[in-house]
Amino acid sequence: TLKMRVWIVFLLCLAGHAFAAPTEEEPVVEELVSEEPVVEEPEMGSNPVQVEVGEFDEAIEVVEDVAAENPCLNYHCKKGKVCEVDDSNTPMCVCQDPSTCPPADGEFEHVCGTDNKTYDSSCHFFATKCTLEGTKKGHKLHLDYIGPCKYIEPCLDNELNEFPLRMRDWLKNVMVTLYERDEDNNMLNEKQKLRVKKIYENEKRLQAGEHSLDLLAHDFEKNYNMYIFPVHWQFGQLDQHPVDGYLTHSELSPLRAPLIPMEHCTTRFFEACDADNDKYIALEEWASCFGIKERE
């Protein structure tokens, strides 16, 4: 079971990263799980519930003002590629040789791919994925979760029903913690702060802690309105490339990948959210997964 202490430490570690919006242009969509050719996405946007910004970056190439003496200086390539110049001194992005990636400092840098293979680091993973571009294997390969590959227990039906109870409570506490610590509006804008302030000051709010599932279910029923905004807010933070009311596999990755080692129902939960099985999670499907009524 997921422990609230782990959640809060997880939040505080991740919320300190940069929150700059992506500057790349022409964002395009990659499907959640698809057999169609892959198209790439820009760098992950502002989301305090994510790992290192850019960790799941599958950004498109961007050309800025390039110094003539070094065409690659401001020429940016997506994860897994590096800049090289051709015979005419024109910069271009080519797949990085995985052997050129910096050696991992420790097991904490390892990542697990959807091929159930452990990669030394995200650099090794994306470099390998790049070399498989255009192939069926490469199209199906995604970063599955943070840490070495391990046995993930099957998620039972009753456990799947319990998952959103803990997740809802965590999202609410994430927002409250951001509100308490956000002095410079880097995490929440003024409108968001006003919404969270109502939750923060509500005397009926269930304080952060390790609560029984019965208590979490009871609190959701009695204080339903406190959970609506946190659930919708998290969807908005993930829906960045493009902002279209749908979540793709890559848009889910910043939230999904760190959770899987702690919550073995993570994958099944997000798969179940795609009720119409169209490979995208719409806002209505996301809200329904967390028990939020459609009219909200």
C-alpha positions, 0 to 999 in steps of 0.5 A: 500500500502507498504510504502518505509519508512517501508521497509527500517526500516524493512531492517535495523532491520533485517540486524543486525542479524548473517549471519553465514552459516549453519553448519548442514549436509545432507540438504533435501528438504521440498515441498512448499505445498505438500501432501507427507511426510515431510522431514526436512531442516537445519537452515536458511542461510545467508540472510539479508532480513529475521527475526531472524536467525533460526526463521524458523529453521526446522533443522536436528539433529547434533551430535558434540563432546559431553561432557561425563558428559552431553551428551546433551551439544552439541547435537542440535535439530531442532526447536520444539524439546529438548534433553533428555537422555535415560536409557543408557545416550544416547542423543535424541531429543524429542518434546518440551512441548509447556507449557515449552516455555518461556511466550511471552513478548508481542503481537509482539512475536505472530505468525500466523500458516497456520491453522489460529491460533495465537501462543504465540511465534515461540517456541509454534508454533514449539513445537505444530508442532512437536507433530503433526509430521507424521499426515496430519495436521502436514504436512500442518502446517507452520508458515504463518506470523509474528504477531497475525492472522488477516483478510487478504484482498483478493488480486485483480488482479490489486493489484497482478500486482502492487506487483512486481513493489514495490518489485523490487524497494525495492530489488534494494534499499535493495542492495544499502543500504547494499552496503552503510553500508557493511564495513566488507563484512558480507553482500556482497562479493567483486563480489556482491559489484562490481555489486551493485556499478554500480547501486549505481553510476548510475546517472539515479538510482531512489532514494528510496522513495514513488513513484507512480506505473506509475513511478516505471513501467516507471523506470523499462522499462528505467533502466531495467538492474538495477533490474536484479541483485537484483532479482537474488540475493534475489533468491540466498539468499533464495535458501540455503537448498539445493542450487538447483535452486528451492525455497520451502515453508520453504526457502521462509518463511524468506522473506514471513512471515514478508511481509504478514502483510504489503502486502496482495498480498504476498501469492497470488504472490508467489503462482502465481510464481509457474507457473507449479504448481509443489510446487517449484519455479524455478529460471526461474519462480522467474525471470519471476514473476518480469518481468526479461527476461529468457535470463538474 
